[in-house]
Each structure stands twice: as C-alpha cells, then as structure tokens.
Amino acid sequence: MTLGADDLGNEPVMGASTEKTVTRNGSATLRILAGIVLIVVFAAIFGRIMGYGLRRDELMFVPPAALLGQWSLYSDFFYNHVPNSAWYYRIFYVLTGDSGLLGSARIGLFCAWVLMSAGVGWVTYAISRSGPLAVFFVVSLAVNETLLAQSGMAASNNLLPLAFAVWGLGLFVSETLRDAPRPVIFALAGVLLSVAAGLKVSAFMFIPPVAVAAFLLPGHLPFAARLRGVVLPTLVGGLVGALPLFVYFAADPGSFVAHVVAFHTGPHVAYWQANAASEPGLALGLGGKIQLAYAAWFAGAALVGALILIYLVVVSGTFDRAERTPIGQIMLMLAVLALTAAFSFVPTPGFPQYYIQPLIALPILAALIFRVLGVGPRLQALPVLCAGFAILFILGAPRLAPGLISLTNPAGFTTARIAQGGQVLAEQVAESEYPDGPVATLMPIYPLEAHLPVYPELATGPFAYRIAPFTDSPLAQAYRMAGAEDLAAIFDSNPPSAFLLGYDSALEEPLLRYAETNGYAPAEISELDNRYGQGVVYLKRKEAAN
C-alpha cells in the first residue's frame, strides 16, 4: 500500500495526485535509463562479435552457408553436427551475403544473442512482473565471461540453441501458470524446443523435463484436459520442429549417425587423446571438466546471478502448497537445471562452451521464486538487485568497452579482414595456371569468401582430415574425407589453382610437400593473417607455364 498525502494530514487530492505523478515520472525515467543501458550493452556485444578473432570451429559451421547452395549436407561434405545450425547460417548468408561469408554468420550469431536476451527478459518479466529482475538477468548473460568468449562470440552452434530453448521453456512455464492455458502456445513451445535440439544435440536435454511436466501441469486442470490441451499440442509441436532431423535421418540413417554420434564417440576422442597438449583448456577427465563447469557456473556474472537466486530463496521463506505457489513449475526448472548440468559432463573432451546451457534456466527459476514474494520482500530485493547491477558493470566493462570502440572502425572488424583476404586470394588465383581449379587449404573460409571452389574433402576445414588416422575403414566410408596419403591422387586428378597454407604446419605438411614438388611457388601477400598464423599462397603462375 502506498503512503499518500492524506495519511499525513495534508490535502488528499493534490498530495495523492502529486505522488502518483512523481512515481510515474520516476518509473518512466528508469525505463528510459534501462533502455539506454541495454542499447549500449548490445552495441558493445555486436562490436565484440564482429571484431572477435577467427576460431577454428567456425571452419566447420560457417562454410556450409556457402556450400549448401551447391552441395548436400553429410553426403557431399563432412559436417559433424545436427543440421539446423548449417541452415541457420545459410539463411543469414542468403539474406546478408553482402556482409561476407563470415560477416553474415556473425550477424546471425548476434541475432541469436538478441533472441536469447529478449526471451530471458520476456519470460522473467511475464512470470515475476518485475522489470528490474528481468533487466538484471538480461545484463547478467550479456556480461557473462563464458558467453563473451568463444562460446558466444564465434559463429558456431553453441549459443544458437539457447535462443530457442529459452523461448520454448518460457512459453511452456508461463502458460502453465494461466487459469486457462492455450494449446497453441504449448505447440509453439514444442516446436522451439525441437528446433533447439536440431541446432545442438545436447539441447535435447531441455525436452525430457518438459515432456514429463506436460502430464502434470497445470495442476488445476483434470488429467484428461491436460492430455488434450497440454500433452498433445506439445507433442505435435515437437514433432513439427524435429522434421529436419527426421528428413536427414530418413535419407541416410548410417551417414547421419556416423556424423552426429559416431564421430564424437570415436575418432574425435582418439584424436584429442593423442593431441591434448595442443589445446589449452581441454578437459579429458572428470577433474578438468569440473574446473570448466566451475568457471562457467560459479564465477563472475554467473556467480552474481546465483547469489541473487539464493537471496530470493532466503527471503521467500518456506514454500507451502498454497494455490499461488508454483511448486510444479519450480520443480520443472530444477529438473532442467540438473539435467543440462549433468549432461555437460558427458562429452569427452570437455570444452568451456559445453557448460553454458544451464545458464538460461537460472532466470526462469528466479522469476518463479520472485513471483511468490510479498510486497515487503520485493521492495527489499531492489537494493540487492541494484548492488548486483553495480557488480555486473564492473565485471562487464573491460570486455564490452573494446566492442564499443571497435564500432568506430568497421574496416578493422575480423569479418571485414577475412573478406578482404578472400578478395586478395581471388586476385592471385586469377593468375594461376589452373584458375578454375579448387583452392587446396585447411582454411576454406578465405576461398569461400571470394566464391572460389574448394575440395569437398577439405570443405569444412581440418576436422575430417585430422581424424583420418584414427578412423576405421567402415566409419570412414560414411565421410567425405581424405587423409594425408589420399591427397596426391585427389590433387593429380583435379589440380589446385593454389594452396593456402601457414596456419598449422604439422597438418599442412603433406599439402606443402605436394605444392613444392609440383612447382607451386609462394606469393607475397599480407592480408591472409589471423590468430592461427600468416597465410601463404602457393601457385603456378600463367607465365611459368609458357
């Protein structure tokens, strides 16, 4: 209850009116301030994404955006993940191709950031009716150290499923809180959760808790009504969202399983066991995985969010089974949190990006707890949230400020430099004895930026090539791949227009040996450098053939 001027013995009408006006003006000011903060934060994220150094994973996820215009996934080139991420970046390449191949993919990644953040903000507010809580959790993800590193800055499939999963979870949970839930919303939630699973296999872990909860929530509906209005539409939506998976599996079950499952449980593990020393942050055992999980869940911005959640639990008191207490929804989100966290430890080796999926469950859980707070605890939470904002600012400023600065020089974006490198490569290839031949390289993003052909066996970088010694013959038959011993025959049958090397001397040694043996000479080019080295182009010039 608001204390009005009439309670103080002053003139009631003028006092109440003035207080309401001040309150409205103050709320409007806070909304404007929050909007400005969010705009600045996401401008910084955009700048950071576009300027973030190239990562090797992008050699797998970005090339299909160009390759799918002429080749088929799995059968024509190697792709070791479920198909939705390839088509996601393909859509953005078609729509924003003028930004370059890597540029369009990074724009797609930024859109996933916006979609994820909008989902977190919407569901947190829809459940809690607290603007400060919603903005806090949006900002906490925006400054999360793990998400501001490779997990959320490189165009891969790590962040993408979170953008769809948070909407799927949010729609499902918020709809079960309604007196008259709408079946179409549950169908949409099912679609979004299946789309998330089609972006990354581990995102399937969001689905089982929701599947079970569909039979139990909302608790005030009769069981038969839940079957008709919740279970059935969620199931139908899930099947619709999973259609791309069904299509690829039905087309060639053996190839689909070989790429999506067998690769990760066989040659991928064997390769990293033999080359663990080459990758900092690699975790092959449980101890290393626990360290990665700790850094993702209990450090920096993630720790601040966890402390806010703990505070809300403490001030909420003991939950009872009163009608207004969303016990079922809280149990659902605890199950999502536990299952996604547990599955994070399954893949071997472990990388930091494997531990980010539980992060989107935290805001929904906090919103459900905030929902049951009385007026007093809600007011008490405001200064705590303000303190949390201050800490988030301190944590995020060093990483976001360079992103803002980079916006002043778009020509210096990594995306722009990669595109420029592709054009320089194209100019060199035009002088080659074999100008129409493929470019032989384990860094295919440069030739694909310039619409130059590449070898199918090397089209998605080194991932298939490097596992050749660790892949048994039956499995290798399912991949479009080549080992070092196969390269000479491939190059002899279709001579390369050029070799682009200089990024991994050990893996590239057979390519370099073939180039030098067959009269390809290095060209002086400086625009092909990235975090993995300075690219060197080897080619036979037309003059040399005369």
N, C-alpha and C positions, 0 to 999 in steps of 0.2 A: 504494500500500500504506500502511495506517495504522500509525503507530508506536504499539505497545501497551506496557503497563507491563512485560510480560515482557521486552521488549527492553532495558529499563533495569535489569534485575536485581531488580525488585520482585515482589510476589506476582502471578502471572499472572492468576488468575481475577478477583480483586477489581479489579485495575487495569484489565483489559480491559472488565469489566462497567461500571465507573465511567465510563470514557471513552466507551463506547457510549451510556450514559445521558445524559451531558453533551452528546454530539453530537446525540442525538435531541431533547433539550430545546432545544438551540440552534436546530436546524432548525425545530422547531415554533414557536419564538418568532419566527424570521424569516418564516415563512409567515403567522403572525398579523399581524405588522407590515406585510408586503406587502399582505395583505388590507385592513387599515385604510387604508393609503395609497391603494389603488385605490378603495375606497368613497368616501373624501373627494374624490379627483380626479373621479370620475364624478358625485358630488353637485354639485360645482362646475360641471361641464360642463352638467348639467341646468339648474342655476340660470342659467347664462350663456345657454343656448339659449332658455329661456322669457323672459328679460329682454332678449334681443338685439333691437335696433331693427328695425322692419319694413323689408324690402328689396323693391325693385321686382320682382325676379324672382319673388317669392312671389305676385305678382298673376297670373302665368302658371300656377304649379304648385299653388297652394292652391285657387282657385275650382273646378277640376274635381271636387274631393272632394264638393262640394255639387251641382254641375251634372250629374254623371253619374247622379244619381237621376232625372233627367227628360229629359236630352238625350244625344245621341251625340257621342263624340269626333270631331273633324275636320269632320263633316258639319254639325253644329249649332252648333259654336263653334270658334274658332281655337285650335290647340294645336301649337306648332312643335317638338315632340319626339316620340320614340317613346313608345308608350302605357303602359309598365309603371309609370312614376312617377305618372301620374294615378291609376291603380288602386291603387297602393301607398297613397297618401294617402286614397283613397276608403275603403279597408279600415279605416284608423285612424279616419276620421270616423264610420263606422258603429259602430265599437267604443267610441270615446271621445268621441262628439259632445257629451256634457255639458261637455267642456272648451272648447267653442267650435270654430269652424272653424279658425282659426289655431292654437289650442291643441292640437287633435288632430293637426294636421300637424307641429307642433314635437315632440309626443310621439313621433310616427312617426320623426322625424329622430333623436331621442335613442335610440330602439330600434335604428336603423341604426348609431349610434355603438357601442352595446353589442355588436351582432352583429359589426361590424368588429373591435372590440378583442378580443372573445372568439376570433374567427378568428385574429387575429395571435398572441395568446397561445397558443392551442392548437397551431397549426402550428409555431411556433417551438420550443415545448417538445417536441412529438412528434418533431421531426427532431433537435434538439440534445440533448434530455434535460437541459437547463439551465434551472432555474427563474429564476435571476437574469437570464439573457439574455431569456427570454420577458417577464418583467415590465418589463425595460428598454425593449423595443421597444413594448410597450403604452403605457407612460408617454410615450415619445418622440412617439408620434402624438397622445396626449391633450394635450400641451403645444405641439404644432406651431403656429407662428404663423399659417400659412395656413389650417389647419383651424379655428383658433379665431376666424377672421374669417368673412366671408360664405360662403366655400366650405363650411364645416362647421357654421355657426350658423343660416343661413337655410334654410327648408323649400323646397329646390329639388331638382334631380336630381344635384347634384354629388357628394355623399358617398354616396348610396344604392348606386351600382354597386360601390363599393369593398367594402361589407359582404358582397356576394355573390361578388365576384370573388376575394377573399382566401380564402374557404372553397373555392371551386372550384379555385383554384391549389393551395391547401394539401392538399386531399384527393388531387388528382392526383399531386403531387410525393411526398407521404408514402407513397401506395400503391405507387408505382414503386420504393420502397426496400424493400418487403417481398419475402421469398423467394417467397411465394405470393399475389400480388395478387388482390383480389376484384373481379370485373367490375361488381358493383352499385355499388361506390364510384366507379368511373370513370363510370358512368352518372349518378350524382348530381353528380359534378364537371361533367359536360357540361350538365346542367340548370342548375346555378348560374351557369356562365359565360354561358349564353344569356340567363338572366334578367337578368344584369348588362348585357348588350348591349341588352336591351329597356328598360332604365332610362335609358341614355345611349348614343348612337351610338358615341362614342369608346371605350367599354368593349369594343367588338368587337375592339380591338387585343390583348386578352388571349387571344383564341381562336387565331389562326394559329400561334403558337409551340407551343401545346398540341396542336393538330391534327398538326403535324409530329412532335412528340415522341412522340405515341401510336404512331407506326410504329417508333420507335427504343428506347423504354423500356418495361419494364426490360430492360437489355441481356442478362441471363442467360436470358431466355426465347427459344425459337425464334421465327422470324418468323411462322410460321403461328399460333402460340399468341398472339402479340401482336395479330394481326389479330382473332382470336376474342375474346380476353379484355380487350383494351385499346381498339383502334380502334373495333370495332363498338359496344360499350356506350357509349363516349364520344360517338360519332356519334348514337346513338339518344337518349341523354340530351340532347344539344344540340338535336336536332330537337324533342323534347318541350318543352324550355324556351323554344324560339322560337315556339311555337304562337300566342301573342298577336300577334306580328309578322305571321305568315302570315295570320291571320284578318283583320286590318285591311288588309293589302295586298291580299288577295283580294277584299275587299268593295269597294274603290275604289282601284285602284293609282295613278291620277292624283292623287287627293287626298292619299294617303299620301305620295307622293314630293314633291308640292308643299309640304306642311307640313314634312316632315322633312329634305328635301335642298334643294329649290329656294329656300326661304326663306333658308337660311343662306348660300347661294352667290350670291344675287341681291339682293333689296331690303334684306336685313339689312345687307349690306356697304355698299350705296349710302347707306343712312340714316346709318350711323356715319361714313362718309367726309364726309358733309355736316354732321355734328353732333359731330365728335370733341372739340371744345373743351368740350362739356358734361359729359364723363365723365372724371374723374381716374382714372389707371391704365390707360386704354385704350391698346392697342398695335396699330397698323395695319401697322407694318413689322417687319422682322426684328430690328432693333436693340431696339425696345421689347419684343418677345417674349422676347429673350434676357435682358433685365433682369428680366422677370417670372419666367422659369424659374430664374434665379439666386437670386432671393429665395425661391422655393419649395423649391429643392433644396440650396442651399449656404449657408443662413443659419439661425441659431438652432438649434432642436431637430433639424432635418433635417441640419445640418452635424455635430452631435454624433453622430447615428446613422451618418453616412457615415464619420466618423473611427473609430468603433468597428469598422465593417466593414473599413476599411483596416488597422487594428491586427490584426484576426483573420487577414487575408490574410498580413500580415508574419510573424506568429508561427507560421502553419501551415506555412511553408516551401514548397518546390516540390511541386506535385501530381504524382503519378505515376498509373499506370493500375492500381494495386492494386485488388482487388475491393471494398475498403471505401470507396474514394474515389468519391463520387457525381458524377463528371465530367459525365455526361449531364444530371443534374438542375441542376447549376450552369450549364451552357450554356443550358438552358431558361430559367432565371431571368434570365440575362444578356440573352437574346433578348427576354424580356418587358420588362425594364427599358429596353432600347434602343428597342423598337418603340413602347411607350407614351410614352417621352420624345420620340421623333421626331414622333409624331402630335400631340403637344401644340402643335407649331408650325404645324399645318395650318390650324386655324380662324382666320378673319380677321373682325373684330378679335380680338385676344387679351385675355383677362381672367385674373386670378390663379387662378381656380378651374379653368382648363384644364390646370394643370400639377401636379395632385395625384395622378394615377393611378400614376406610378412609385413613390410612397412606400410602397405595400404590397408591392412586390417586394423592397425592401431587407431587411426582417426575415427573409424566407424564404431569401434569399441568404446572409445572415449565419448563419442556423441551419445551412445546408448546410456552410458552411466550419467552423463550430464543431464539427460532427459529426466531422470528421477530426482534431481536435486530440487530442494525448495528454494524460495526467493533468497533467504539468507545465505546459504552455501553458494548460490550463483553469484551474488554480489561479492562474497569473499574470494571467489575464484578469479575475479577480474584483475586485481593487483598481481596475482600469481601469473596470470597469462601475460600481463604487461612485462613482468620480470623475464618471462620466457622469451618474449619478443626481443628484449634487450640482448639476451644471451645469443639468440639466433642471429641478430645483426652482427655481433662481434665475431661469431663463427663464420658467417657467410660473406662478410665484406671483402676479406682478402681474396676470395675465389671469384666473386662476382664483379668486383671493380675492374679487373682486366677485361672482362667481357664487355663492359660498357665502353672502355677505352678503345677496344678493337672495332667498335661500330663506327668510329671516326675514320677508319681506313679499310673499307671493304676490299680493296685490291690486295690487302695483306691477309685476307682470310685463307685458311688452308684450302677451302673449296676452290677459291679463285686461283691459287697457285697450282693446284693439281690440274685444273682445267687448262691453264696456260702451259703446263708441262706437256699435256696431251697434244696441244696445237704445235708445239715445238717438235715433238716426236713425229707428228704427221708431216711436217716440212722436211724432216730428214728422210723419212720413208719414201717420199716422193722422188728422192734422188737415188733410190736403191735399184740394183739390178733386177730385183723382183718386187716392184712396187705394189703389186696386188697380193703378195703373199702375207700370211699371218705374222704377227709380231710374236716372237718367242720370248716369254718372260714369266716370272712368278709374281709380277706386279701388274696384273692385267688392267688395273683401273686407268692407267695412262693411255694405252691404245684405245680402250673403250670410250674414254672421254672424247677422243677425236674420231670415233666411229670407224676405227681400224679393225680388221679381223684379228682374232686370236685363235690359238689351237684349243679345241674342245677339251682336251685332256688337261690343259692348264688354265681354263677359263675362269675358275674361281680360286686362283692363287695356288699356294703350295700345299693345301690341305690334303688333297688326294695324292699328290706326287710324293710328299714326305712319308706317307704311311705305307708306300708300296712294299718296302722290305718287311713290314710287319703284317701284311695282309695275305691270308692263304688264298690259293687259287680259286676255289668256289666263290668266295666273297668278292674277290677282285673282278670276277666275271660280271658282277652286278653293277660295277662302277665304270664310268667313262674316265679311265685313268691311265697313266704311264709312269713307269719307274725310270731310273737313270739309264738302264740298259735298253729301254724301248725308244729313247729319244732319237737316236741316229736314223732309225728306219722311218720314223714319222717325219723328220726334217728332210730326209732324202726324197721322200715321196711328194712332199709339198714344201719346197724351200722357203725359209723365213725371209720376209722382207727386211727384218732387222732383229737383233737381240737387244733386249733392255735388261741390263744386269747391274749389280752393285749394291744389292740390298740384303743378301745372305750368301756370303762367299762359299760356305760349305754346301748348301743345297744347290747353288748355281754352278758349281764346278763342272759338272758334265756339260751344261749349256755353253759355258765359256770355252771348254776344250773343243767342242764341235765348231764353235764360231771361229776360233783361231786356226783350227785345222783346215777349215774350208774357206779361208780368205776373207773373213769379215774383219774389218778394222775399226778401232774405236773412233768416235767423233767427239769433238769438244762441245759439250752442252752443259749449261749450269742450272737450267730450270727444272731439273728432274730430281731434286733432293727432297727428302722427307726424313722422318725420325729414324728410318732404318738404313739410311745411307745416301750417297750421291749416285744417282743413276748414270750409267754409261751406255751409250748406244753403239752397237757394233753392226756394220752393214757393208755390203759390197756396193760401191757407188757405180752409177752407169758408166762413168768414164773409165773405170777399171776394167769394164767388160770389153771395151773397144780396143 
